């Protein structure tokens, strides 16, 4: 299987995930026409409602589909730019969305109450980070007031401080937003204990990716130089393919249970059944590129 075939496999995976997103959205009644939104309306159960009064709850209730859509957009752009060194700075975000968030939002083992609490916490947190802008600054207090009963005491106190600041037309302190984010990250780790990971996500090769992300994000100059070094080009592309493969297969597996269309489920199964083959090819090429890199360095 040549690299171009790996690219085609990944592209087709993302296309199928996009089809699944449309199916789930249509079944849930959350699919929106751009013309409706531009006119200030959203459609719910076939009825047009004022977007200003409905969008807060709509966003919270469908946060999982916003995350899924975000994954599709990010993964598609990463694949289209797999040869660009700057994509390496996106891989950690791709993993956080395609594995960590998707697992909590779609995997079995998470109760509906826990899932809704996760949706609410992340919707509020995401809005806080944009709270200097409209409509997020105005939407946060309304959603918090309506849904705060879903939060535990600790998170309710943190979001209450943010709510008080926004209602007083004050800036939410960055330290408060950081504390909330840190607590959400810890919560994801707790949720992960109740979710069975896919077998190939336990492969030892995956550990090296976490190390590479940390080096990049914390500005390790030697790792940055290696990323932008032409000698490391093949290794870089295979690292990108590895994350795309892991996250795409994980997303397909997690959302599979929400797709009832027999033809689409069969297509999803086709890609899931070939995941190990593609993964093994990526790892083989990756190891070969590392050997080639060492040989090239010796000749310099």
C-alpha distance (Angstrom), angle and dihedral (degrees) to the residues before:
residue distance angle dihedral
X1 . . .
X2 3.82 . .
X3 3.80 124.3 .
X4 3.78 91.3 -103.0
X5 3.80 88.1 58.5
X6 3.77 90.4 51.9
X7 3.78 89.0 52.2
X8 3.79 90.6 49.8
X9 3.82 90.9 49.1
X10 3.81 91.1 52.1
X11 3.80 92.9 44.9
X12 3.79 91.1 50.9
X13 3.83 90.2 47.7
X14 3.79 90.8 54.8
X15 3.80 90.8 47.1
X16 3.81 90.2 54.0
X17 3.81 91.3 47.2
X18 3.81 87.2 52.5
X19 3.81 90.4 52.5
X20 3.81 90.0 49.3
X21 3.80 90.5 50.3
X22 3.82 90.3 54.1
X23 3.83 91.3 46.7
X24 3.82 93.9 50.6
X25 3.81 91.5 44.3
X26 3.81 92.2 50.6
X27 3.80 93.2 46.0
X28 3.80 91.8 49.1
X29 3.80 91.6 45.7
X30 3.80 92.1 -121.7
X31 3.80 96.8 116.0
X32 3.79 107.3 116.1
X33 3.79 131.6 -160.1
X34 3.79 113.4 -129.7
X35 3.80 89.2 -137.1
X36 3.83 90.0 58.2
X37 3.81 93.6 48.9
X38 3.82 91.6 46.7
X39 3.79 87.7 53.8
X40 3.81 91.7 52.0
X41 3.80 99.0 -102.2
X42 3.79 139.0 110.0
X43 3.79 124.4 -158.2
X44 3.81 119.3 -125.1
X45 3.82 121.7 174.6
X46 3.80 87.7 -16.3
X47 3.81 92.9 -54.9
X48 3.82 123.6 115.9
X49 3.81 111.8 -128.9
X50 3.78 132.6 -177.2
X51 3.80 106.0 -88.6
X52 3.82 92.8 -148.7
X53 3.80 92.7 63.6
X54 3.81 98.5 34.3
X55 3.80 106.0 37.5
X56 3.83 95.4 81.8
X57 3.79 94.8 58.4
X58 3.79 91.7 36.2
X59 3.82 90.7 56.1
X60 3.81 93.6 46.8
X61 3.81 94.5 46.2
X62 3.80 92.2 47.9
X63 3.80 98.8 37.5
X64 3.80 89.4 120.7
X65 3.80 90.7 59.9
X66 3.81 91.5 47.7
X67 3.81 88.2 53.7
X68 3.80 91.8 47.1
X69 3.80 90.5 49.7
X70 3.80 90.2 48.2
X71 3.80 90.0 53.0
X72 3.82 91.9 51.0
X73 3.82 91.9 51.1
X74 3.81 95.1 45.7
X75 3.82 95.4 43.0
X76 3.79 91.9 48.0
X77 3.79 92.2 52.8
X78 3.81 92.5 45.3
X79 3.82 90.4 52.0
X80 3.80 92.4 47.8
X81 3.81 89.2 51.9
X82 3.81 99.7 36.4
X83 3.80 90.4 132.6
X84 3.80 93.9 53.7
X85 3.84 112.8 96.6
X86 3.80 90.8 -144.0
X87 3.82 89.8 69.5
X88 3.82 87.2 72.9
X89 3.80 88.6 72.9
X90 3.82 89.7 58.2
X91 3.80 98.6 53.1
X92 3.78 97.0 85.3
X93 3.82 91.0 52.6
X94 3.81 89.3 47.1
X95 3.80 90.2 54.6
X96 3.80 93.9 45.3
X97 3.80 90.8 53.8
X98 3.81 100.4 35.3
X99 3.80 96.7 45.1
X100 3.80 114.3 13.9
X101 3.82 101.4 38.3
X102 3.81 96.4 31.5
X103 3.81 90.3 52.2
X104 3.80 94.3 54.9
X105 3.80 92.5 43.3
X106 3.82 98.7 46.0
X107 3.82 112.6 11.9
X108 3.78 125.0 104.2
X109 3.80 116.5 -110.5
X110 3.81 96.2 55.8
X111 3.81 117.3 103.0
X112 3.79 119.6 -128.2
X113 3.81 91.1 -116.4
X114 3.81 91.2 53.1
X115 3.79 91.4 46.5
X116 3.81 92.4 51.3
X117 3.79 91.0 47.2
X118 3.81 89.0 51.8
X119 3.81 90.4 49.9
X120 3.79 91.8 50.4
X121 3.80 95.7 45.4
X122 3.79 92.3 49.9
X123 3.80 95.1 43.3
X124 3.81 90.6 52.2
X125 3.80 92.2 43.7
X126 3.81 93.3 48.8
X127 3.81 90.4 49.2
X128 3.80 91.1 49.0
X129 3.78 90.9 58.1
X130 3.81 87.4 55.7
X131 3.81 95.7 38.1
X132 3.80 93.5 118.7
X133 3.82 86.4 70.0
X134 3.79 135.7 64.1
X135 2.98 134.0 -83.0
X136 3.82 93.2 20.2
X137 3.79 93.8 59.3
X138 3.80 90.5 55.4
X139 3.82 97.1 37.3
X140 3.80 97.4 53.4
X141 3.84 97.8 68.1
X142 3.79 92.5 47.5
X143 3.81 95.5 50.3
X144 3.81 92.7 42.5
X145 3.81 91.8 51.6
X146 3.80 93.1 47.3
X147 3.82 98.4 44.6
X148 3.82 107.9 24.8
X149 3.80 90.0 110.9
X150 3.81 88.3 75.7
X151 3.83 92.0 62.0
X152 3.79 126.9 87.2
X153 3.82 117.8 -118.1
X154 3.80 94.6 -98.3
X155 3.82 96.7 52.0
X156 3.80 91.6 40.0
X157 3.82 90.3 58.1
X158 3.80 92.4 49.4
X159 3.80 94.2 48.3
X160 3.82 89.7 43.5
X161 3.81 89.5 61.5
X162 3.79 89.9 52.4
X163 3.81 90.9 46.7
X164 3.80 91.7 52.8
X165 3.80 91.3 50.0
X166 3.80 93.4 50.9
X167 3.80 93.4 46.3
X168 3.82 88.3 52.6
X169 3.82 91.1 50.3
X170 3.79 90.1 -114.8
X171 3.78 129.0 137.7
X172 3.80 115.7 -100.2
X173 3.80 107.8 -118.7
X174 3.79 114.0 -110.6
X175 3.82 89.2 -136.2
X176 3.82 89.7 60.8
X177 3.80 92.1 49.7
X178 3.81 89.6 48.6
X179 3.84 91.6 50.9
X180 3.80 90.3 51.1
X181 3.81 91.6 49.3
X182 3.80 92.0 48.8
X183 3.81 90.6 51.6
X184 3.82 91.3 48.8
X185 3.80 90.1 51.7
X186 3.80 89.9 52.3
X187 3.80 89.8 48.7
X188 3.82 90.9 54.1
X189 3.80 89.3 55.3
X190 3.80 89.8 51.8
X191 3.80 91.9 49.8
X192 3.80 89.7 49.3
X193 3.81 89.8 64.6
X194 3.82 88.7 68.3
X195 3.82 95.1 47.4
X196 3.78 123.1 83.6
X197 3.83 107.4 -134.5
X198 3.77 120.9 -136.5
X199 3.83 111.2 -98.5
X200 3.79 97.6 -117.3
X201 3.81 91.3 52.2
X202 3.82 87.0 69.1
X203 3.81 93.6 59.2
X204 3.79 114.6 126.9
X205 3.81 90.5 -124.1
X206 3.80 88.7 70.5
X207 3.82 92.6 65.2
X208 3.80 91.5 65.3
X209 3.79 90.0 58.3
X210 3.81 92.6 58.4
X211 3.78 89.8 52.1
X212 3.80 91.4 49.5
X213 3.82 92.2 50.6
X214 3.79 92.3 52.3
X215 3.79 91.4 49.8
X216 3.79 91.8 51.2
X217 3.78 98.2 44.4
X218 3.79 93.2 46.9
X219 3.77 93.3 49.3
X220 3.81 102.9 -109.5
X221 3.84 98.8 -178.0
X222 3.80 94.1 -154.6
X223 3.80 93.1 53.0
X224 3.80 91.7 45.5
X225 3.80 89.5 52.2
X226 3.81 90.2 50.1
X227 3.82 91.8 50.9
X228 3.80 91.6 54.2
X229 3.81 93.7 41.2
X230 3.81 112.3 108.3
X231 3.82 89.5 -142.7
X232 3.81 88.3 66.5
X233 3.83 94.4 48.8
X234 3.83 98.1 109.4
X235 3.79 92.4 44.7
X236 3.79 89.5 51.1
X237 3.80 93.1 51.9
X238 3.79 92.4 47.8
X239 3.80 90.5 50.2
X240 3.81 87.9 53.6
X241 3.81 91.9 47.6
X242 3.81 89.9 49.4
X243 3.80 94.1 56.1
X244 3.80 92.3 42.9
X245 3.80 90.9 50.6
X246 3.81 94.5 46.7
X247 3.78 94.9 46.9
X248 3.81 96.9 40.9
X249 3.81 93.0 50.7
X250 3.80 90.9 44.5
X251 3.81 91.0 51.4
X252 3.82 92.1 47.4
X253 3.80 91.2 50.0
X254 3.82 94.8 47.4
X255 3.81 97.4 47.1
X256 3.80 95.1 40.2
X257 3.80 92.4 92.3
X258 3.81 91.8 59.1
X259 3.80 94.7 55.4
X260 3.80 113.0 87.1
X261 3.79 98.7 173.1
X262 3.86 105.7 109.8
X263 3.81 95.1 -149.2
X264 3.80 93.7 49.1
X265 3.81 92.0 45.5
X266 3.80 89.6 52.1
X267 3.81 90.3 52.1
X268 3.80 91.1 48.7
X269 3.81 89.3 50.2
X270 3.82 90.1 52.0
X271 3.82 90.9 60.8
X272 3.80 94.6 40.6
X273 3.82 90.4 54.0
X274 3.81 91.2 53.8
X275 3.79 96.8 45.6
X276 3.80 95.8 99.6
X277 3.81 92.4 49.9
X278 3.80 93.1 52.4
X279 3.80 92.6 42.0
X280 3.81 92.8 52.0
X281 3.81 89.8 49.5
X282 3.81 91.4 51.8
X283 3.81 92.0 49.3
X284 3.81 91.8 47.2
X285 3.81 91.7 50.8
X286 3.79 90.7 45.2
X287 3.80 92.9 53.6
X288 3.81 90.6 45.2
X289 3.81 90.4 52.6
X290 3.80 90.8 51.8
X291 3.81 90.6 53.0
X292 3.80 89.9 47.9
X293 3.79 90.1 49.4
X294 3.80 92.0 54.7
X295 3.80 90.7 49.5
X296 3.81 91.2 49.8
X297 3.79 91.8 49.6
X298 3.81 90.6 51.8
X299 3.79 90.0 54.9
X300 3.80 93.4 53.0
